[in-house]
Amino acid sequence: MNPYLKSQKIGFLGAGNMAQAMIKGLIEGGISAKNIFATNRSQGKLQKLVETYQINALGSNEELIDKCDIIILAVKPQDLLLALEPVTRAFDEHKIVVSVAAGIRMEKLERYIQGARLARVMPNTPSLIGRGVIGYLLNDDEDNALESTVEDLFAPLGRIIKVTDEDQFEALMISCSSGTGFVFEMMMYWQDWIEEHGFSVEEARVMTIETFVGASLLAAQAREGVEDLQARVTSKKGVTAAGLQSMRELEIERALRISFEKAAMRNKEMAREIK
């Protein structure tokens, strides 16, 4: 880990699941718990973090911003702007602020956090086990030091991908964050079908999970593209070909594309609803 990061005081405004995953990753990566601070509206979650990782709890967001060099905004999107309103003047050009709140675009963050170096970051749920896809967007695309800091902060959670604008940020969020839920939906159909053919719930669960994990690992390790891998397991007029033909006739691709677009529309609606 970057020696610069080890010397910085890192504050978490919010103590939810993503904050917990990040704190765990930072400490395992060599950041001292004494350099990590947190606030939270619910004292129970905050106390659990303190007991688990021996970090420092603070009494107010103002104190957190004053004390820390890097501030992670990890509260729910609908609560974030309300939490920022009383402390908006506490930020300056020496602070790095990282928002993991969905739906709050960079231009709105800049109105509440004037002067600070800003990044929007979107981790997906597999980040909780270090296998996430984490997209990020900077308010200054030429700030190489900020880019390095963001990548070091989130490296323990998975693969880091820099995006160039809000449209790409939304596409990454829909495909990787919402997309995780779409994959779970498919896995439920898979498991149900297997159970209908006499397997126990646990057997069907294992068969489903291992099929998805195995296919993903094979795709990750192969030199070919996914289309080539599919061709290798598909014989003309064979069993797999029959199933694939049906999937294409049922326009599964079209259904998935509509699902992506519906999620994107809802994301835009939520962004408008956040005042």
N, C-alpha and C positions, 0 to 999 in steps of 0.2 A: 504493500500500500504506500501511496505517496507520502513522504515524510511531512510535507506541508499539512496534509489532512490530520496527521497524528497530533499536530500542535494546536489545532483549532478546537474551539468550544462549539459543540453541536447541540442545538436545541430543537426539541420536537413539540410543536404546538398541536396537541392531540396525542392520545395513547392507544389508538385502535390496533387492529391486526397488522396493518402495513407498517405502522411505527414500530411495533414489536418485532416484526421480521427484519426491519432495517437495523434496529438496535442490536439484535442478535448477530446479524451479519457484520456490523461494524466492530463489535467487540471481538468476534472470532477472527476478524481481519487485522486486529492489532490496535484498535482505538481503545484507550483507557476509559473505563466506566466513569472515572472522575471527571472526564471531559464531556460527558453526555448529560443533558438536562431535559426535563419535560414538564409540561403543564397539561392538565385535563380537567374538563368540567366535572366528570365523575371521579371522585377520589379513590374509588375502589380499584379501577383499572390502573390508575397511577401508582397506587401502593403496591399492586401486584408486580408492576415493572420494576419498582425500586427493590422489592424483595428478591425478584428473580435475577436481576442483572446488576444490582448495587449502583444504579445510576442516581442522579440527583433530582429530587422533586422540587419545583419552585411554586410559589404561591400565586403568581400572576403572569400574564402574557407580557406585560411591560417589563418585568424583571427578566424574563427569558430573553427578550429582544436586546435588552441592555447588556446582558452578560455574555451572549453567544455571538460567534462570528458567522455561523451558518444556521439558518432557521428553516426547519422543514415544516411546511403547513400540511398537517395530516388530520385535519378535522373534516367532518362531512361537508360536501359542497354547499348545502343549504344553510350551514351554520358559519361558513368561513368569513363572508363579508361582514357579518355582524360582529364576529370576533376581531376583525381587523380595524373596524371603524374607530375604536377608542385609542388604537396604537399606531395609526397611520403615519404620524409625524416622528415615530421612534426610529424609523429606518433611515439609512444614509448610504453613501456609495461604498462604505467599507463592509456592508453586510451582503451576504449571499442568501437569497431567499428561494427555496425550492417548494413549489406547490404540487401536491399529488392529488388535488381535488379535480374531479371530472367536471366539465361543463363551464368552468370559469376561464374564459379566454385570456390571452396575454394582455390585450389592451385594457381589460377591466382590472386585472391585477396591477398593472402599471398605475392606474388611477388611485389605488389604495396603498401601493407600496412605492412611493416616489423616491427615486434616487438609487435604490438598491439594484444589485445585479440579480436578474431574475431567470428562473428556469421553470418550465412546466414539465412534469414527469408523469408518465402513465405506466405503472407496473400492472401486470395481470395476476390473477390468483395463484398460478403456479410459482410466483415469486416467493410465496410463503415457504416453499421447499427448495429454493435456490434454482428452479428451472423455469424462471419467468422470461417473458419478453418485455423489455422496459424501453419505451420510447421517450425521447426528451426533445424539448424545443427551448432555445435560448432567446432572450430579448435582444441580445447582441450577438449575432452569428459569428463575429470576428473575435469574440472573447475566448481565446484558446485556454486560458487559465480556468475560466468557469467551466468550459467543456470538460477539461481534465478532472476537475473537482466533482462534477456530476457523475462522470463515468466511474470514478473511484468510490463514490458514495454508494452507487447502486450495483457495482460489479458482483458483490456476493449474492445478489438475488437472481442473476441469470444473464441473458444476452442483452446488450445495450445497443439501441439503434437511434441515431440522431436523425430527426426529421427537419425539413426546411420551412414548413409553414403549418398553419392551423388545419388546413385540409388534410395534409398527410398525417398530422397528429390524430385527427378524428378517424381516419382510415385505419391507423394502427390500433386505436382503442377499440373500434368495432370488430376488427378481424381477430385481435389477440385477447382483449379483455372480455367483450361480449362473446367473442368466438369460442372462448372456453366453455361458456354456458351452452352454446350451440352443439359443441362436441359431446357434452354430457347428455344432451337431449338424444342424440343419435345412439349413445351408449345405452341409454335406457331402453330404446326400441330393440337394440341388439339383444340385451339381456332378457327382455320379455319373450322374444321369439325362442331363445334357447330354453327358457323355463317351460314354455308350452310343449317342448319336445322331451320332457321327462327328466331334465336335469334339476338338481336342487338350486336354491337361490345362490348359495355360496359357489357352487360349481359354475353356474351361469355367469356370476360376477367375475370370477377368475378368468374364464374363457374370454369374456368381453374385454376386460382390462388388458390381458396379455396380447390379444389380437391388435388392439390400438397401439399399445406400447411397442410391440414387435414391428408393426408396420412403420411406426415413426422412427424407430432406431435404424431399421433397414434403409429408410429414405435418407436419414442423416449420414449414414456411413457409406452409402453407394455413390459412385461417380456419376451414374445416370440420373436423369430427371425422373420425377414421379410417373410421368406418362410411360417412360421406358420400363420402369419397374412393373407397372400394371400389365404391360404387354407380355412380360416374362411369365406372369402367372395366369395368362388368359390364352387358352387354346381355342382355335376356330371351332365353332359349333359345340364347345364344351360347356361344362356346368357354370363356370365363372362368366363366360361370354353370355349365356342366357340371362343370368342375373343382371349383368351390366346393361344388356339391351333393354331390359324392363325398366331399369333406373333411368335410362336416357329417354325412353318413351314417356315415362311419367314426369319428365322434365325436372329432375331433382336439382339440376344446376340452376334453373330458373327460380325454383322455390327458395334455394339458398340465397341467390342474389337479391330476391325480394326481401328476405329476412335481414340481410345486411342493410339494405336501403331503409327499411322500416326502423331499424335500430338507429341509423344515422339521423333520420327525421326526428325521432324521439330525443336524441341528444341535442339537436338544435332547439327543440321546444323547451327542454329543461334549462338550457343556457339562457333562453329568453325569460323563463320563470324566476331565475335567481336574481333577486334585486340587491 
